[in-house]
Amino acid sequence: MALPGGRDCSKSAVLHLDIEEVCNIIAHDIRNQYTIGYYSSVSSADQSFRRVEIRVKDPKKRDLDVRTRTGYFPKQVPVKK
């Protein structure tokens, strides 16, 4: 099953690989990832889906593999009394 922004690691997708190859792919992905964060300008009371678009410009013109989600639903912030 492929997840949004993820890689298909189902049995049929990796059946032709041996376990060492699969582990090498996973290890490479873990060592070459970044986390981007931001604060939304939209109130957290608005629980609608928030679309996110990531654009990457590489000055060296390399063919980069960018995997992201299309967006998210915000966490509800508890109301303080």
Secondary structure, DSSP 8 states (H G I E B T S, - for coil): ---TTS---SHHHHTTS-HHHHHHHHHHHHHT--------SS-TT--S-EE-------TT---------SEE---------
